[in-house]
């Protein structure tokens, strides 16, 4: 892996292929490893950069709070390090929140945005209270929470069929420290709504939604989709919150076509 210096730590990333740039940003409890199968296909046509966000994968924590703006700036440090100026960003879950913060901070760099099981809404009052409850649990013992959290991200029907993928997701998540879990939960709890980013974006936005997602109800996403100038939607009939594992062929093919539309400006 390569790395970029950011706030006295090293942001680790992979850089594969040549051509126009696709940036893949994992979610909470993930790492660059979740995109392994995607990189194999997408790097045949694009330059694919996968980033380990602070506290995940091979990247250390930064302090005691990971705001979405901080995550966005860590992504920018990598892209500046490799010298690229325009790209399509794909953000899974928390990575999508970070990508929206990136789009707000650095709009001139955006060629397209994919919210992969993600949304622009901030946490509701009830959701914030739930995150606070989870933080209290994690402070006592975080590994049981991490294990249960990963299981809940898959559609129930897929747990038996995708045991290898489930085990891999748990292996990746097990590497996330207690402090990193807390930092991320705090950051997601305090993130702001970014509906206006969707409304004024002059580039395509793709929403990938799981019909069996226990984290984000796909039906609440329709108002967000309606805000966009150039929206695309992929609804995964048999997926929960982990479409890259639960519907890999469908999602990677859609991302390939989406990126080509973005770069060719055929909206």
C-alpha positions in Angstrom: 0.0 0.0 0.0 1.0 3.6 -0.5 0.3 6.5 1.9 -0.2 10.2 2.2 0.8 12.4 5.1 -2.2 14.0 6.9 -2.3 15.5 10.4 0.9 13.6 11.4 -0.4 10.2 10.4 -0.3 8.2 7.3 -3.5 7.7 5.2 -3.0 4.4 3.4 -4.4 3.7 0.0 -4.1 1.5 -3.1 -3.8 2.8 -6.6 -4.6 0.4 -9.5 -5.0 0.8 -13.2 -4.7 3.8 -15.6 -7.1 6.4 -17.0 -9.9 8.5 -15.5 -10.1 8.2 -11.7 -12.6 6.3 -9.5 -12.2 6.8 -5.8 -13.7 4.1 -3.6 -14.4 5.0 0.0 -15.4 2.2 2.5 -17.9 2.6 5.3 -17.9 2.2 9.1 -15.9 -0.9 10.2 -14.6 -1.4 6.6 -11.4 -0.9 4.8 -10.0 -0.8 1.3 -10.3 -4.6 1.3 -14.1 -4.5 0.8 -13.5 -3.3 -2.8 -11.0 -6.1 -3.8 -13.4 -7.7 -6.3 -14.4 -4.3 -7.7 -10.8 -3.2 -8.3 -10.1 -6.2 -10.4 -12.9 -5.3 -12.9 -12.9 -1.5 -12.7 -9.1 -1.1 -13.1 -9.4 -2.6 -16.6 -10.9 0.7 -17.7 -10.2 3.2 -14.9 -7.6 4.2 -12.4 -9.1 3.0 -9.1 -8.0 4.5 -5.8 -9.2 2.8 -2.5 -8.6 4.7 0.7 -8.4 3.5 4.4 -10.2 6.2 6.4 -8.8 7.2 9.8 -9.1 4.5 12.3 -9.8 1.8 9.7 -7.6 -0.7 7.8 -4.0 0.4 8.0 -4.7 4.0 8.9 -4.5 5.2 12.5 -7.0 7.3 14.4 -6.8 11.1 14.6 -7.6 12.3 18.1 -10.9 11.4 19.7 -13.5 12.4 17.1 -13.7 11.7 13.4 -16.0 14.3 11.8 -17.1 13.8 8.2 -15.2 16.9 7.2 -12.0 15.3 8.7 -12.6 12.1 6.7 -13.2 14.2 3.6 -9.9 16.1 4.1 -8.1 12.8 4.6 -9.4 11.6 1.2 -8.3 14.9 -0.4 -4.8 14.4 1.1 -4.5 11.1 -0.9 -5.8 12.6 -4.1 -3.5 15.6 -3.9 -0.6 13.2 -3.1 -1.2 11.3 -6.4 -1.8 14.5 -8.3 -5.3 14.0 -9.7 -7.8 16.8 -10.0 -11.1 15.3 -11.2 -12.8 12.0 -10.2 -15.9 10.1 -9.4 -16.2 9.3 -5.7 -18.1 6.1 -4.5 -18.9 6.1 -0.8 -20.3 3.2 1.1 -22.5 4.1 4.1 -20.2 6.3 6.3 -18.0 6.7 3.3 -20.9 8.3 1.5 -21.3 10.8 4.4 -17.6 11.6 3.9 -18.1 11.9 0.2 -20.9 14.4 0.6 -18.6 16.4 2.9 -15.9 16.2 0.3 -18.4 17.4 -2.4 -19.2 20.4 -0.2 -15.6 21.3 0.6 -14.1 20.5 -2.9 -16.9 20.8 -5.5 -14.5 21.7 -8.3 -12.9 18.2 -8.1 -16.2 16.3 -8.6 -17.1 14.5 -11.8 -19.7 12.2 -10.2 -20.9 10.8 -6.8 -22.2 7.4 -5.9 -24.0 7.0 -2.5 -23.7 3.3 -2.0 -26.2 2.5 0.8 -25.8 6.0 2.0 -27.8 9.2 2.3 -27.6 13.0 2.8 -29.8 13.1 5.9 -28.4 13.9 9.3 -29.2 11.6 12.3 -32.7 12.1 13.8 -32.9 12.7 17.5 -33.8 9.1 18.1 -30.8 7.9 16.0 -28.5 10.2 18.0 -29.7 8.7 21.2 -29.2 5.2 19.8 -25.6 6.0 18.8 -25.0 7.4 22.3 -26.3 4.1 23.8 -24.0 2.1 21.5 -21.0 4.3 22.4 -21.6 3.4 26.1 -21.7 -0.3 25.2 -18.5 0.0 23.1 -16.6 1.7 25.9 -17.1 -1.4 28.0 -16.4 -4.0 25.3 -16.4 -3.3 21.6 -15.8 -6.7 19.9 -19.2 -8.2 20.6 -20.9 -5.1 19.3 -18.7 -5.1 16.1 -19.5 -8.7 15.4 -23.2 -8.2 15.8 -23.2 -5.0 13.8 -21.6 -6.7 10.8 -24.1 -9.5 10.9 -27.0 -7.1 10.9 -25.7 -5.4 7.7 -26.5 -8.4 5.6 -30.0 -9.4 4.6 -31.1 -12.3 6.8 -31.6 -14.5 3.8 -27.9 -14.0 2.8 -26.3 -15.0 6.0 -26.1 -18.7 5.2 -25.4 -18.2 1.5 -22.6 -15.7 2.0 -20.7 -17.1 4.9 -17.3 -16.4 3.3 -18.2 -12.8 2.7 -19.7 -12.4 6.2 -16.5 -13.9 7.7 -14.3 -11.6 5.7 -16.4 -8.5 6.7 -16.0 -9.6 10.4 -12.3 -10.1 9.9 -11.9 -6.6 8.5 -14.1 -5.1 11.3 -12.2 -6.9 14.0 -9.1 -4.8 13.2 -10.9 -1.5 14.0 -9.9 -0.4 17.5 -12.3 0.6 20.3 -11.2 4.2 19.9 -11.8 4.2 16.2 -15.3 2.8 16.7 -16.1 5.5 19.1 -14.6 8.2 17.0 -16.7 7.1 14.0 -19.9 6.8 15.9 -19.4 10.3 17.3 -18.7 11.7 13.8 -21.7 10.1 12.3 -23.9 11.3 15.2 -22.9 14.9 14.7 -22.8 15.1 10.9 -25.0 17.7 9.3 -27.6 17.2 6.6 -26.3 17.8 3.1 -29.4 17.8 1.0 -28.4 21.0 -0.7 -25.3 19.3 -2.1 -27.6 16.9 -4.0 -29.8 19.8 -5.2 -27.0 21.9 -6.7 -24.6 19.2 -7.9 -24.0 19.7 -11.6 -22.7 16.2 -12.0 -24.5 12.8 -12.0 -25.3 11.1 -8.7 -26.0 7.4 -8.4 -27.9 5.9 -5.5 -27.4 2.2 -4.8 -30.1 0.9 -2.4 -30.8 -2.4 -0.8 -34.4 -3.4 -0.6 -33.6 -5.4 2.6 -31.4 -2.9 4.1 -31.9 -2.7 7.9 -29.9 0.5 8.2 -31.4 2.7 5.4 -35.0 2.1 4.3 -34.8 2.6 0.5 -38.3 4.2 0.4 -37.1 7.2 2.4 -34.6 8.0 -0.2 -37.0 9.0 -3.0 -37.2 12.7 -1.9 -33.4 12.9 -2.0 -33.3 11.3 -5.4 -35.8 13.9 -6.6 -33.5 16.7 -5.6 -30.8 15.8 -8.1 -30.3 17.2 -11.5 -28.9 14.0 -12.9 -29.9 11.1 -10.7 -29.5 7.4 -11.3 -30.9 4.6 -9.1 -30.1 1.0 -8.6 -32.4 -0.9 -6.2 -31.0 -4.3 -5.2 -33.9 -6.7 -4.6 -32.0 -9.2 -2.5 -29.4 -7.1 -0.7 -29.2 -5.5 2.7 -26.5 -2.9 3.4 -23.6 -4.8 1.8 -24.3 -4.7 -1.9 -20.7 -5.2 -2.9 -20.9 -8.6 -1.2 -24.5 -9.4 -1.6 -25.0 -8.3 -5.3 -21.4 -7.9 -6.6 -21.9 -8.4 -10.3 -24.9 -6.1 -10.4 -23.3 -3.3 -8.5 -19.9 -3.3 -10.1 -21.5 -3.3 -13.6 -23.7 -0.4 -12.7 -20.6 1.5 -11.3 -18.7 0.9 -14.5 -21.5 2.2 -16.6 -22.1 5.2 -14.3 -18.4 6.2 -14.3 -18.4 6.1 -18.1 -21.4 8.4 -18.2 -19.8 10.8 -15.8 -16.5 11.0 -17.7 -18.1 11.1 -21.1 -20.6 13.7 -19.9 -23.5 11.6 -21.3 -25.9 12.4 -18.4 
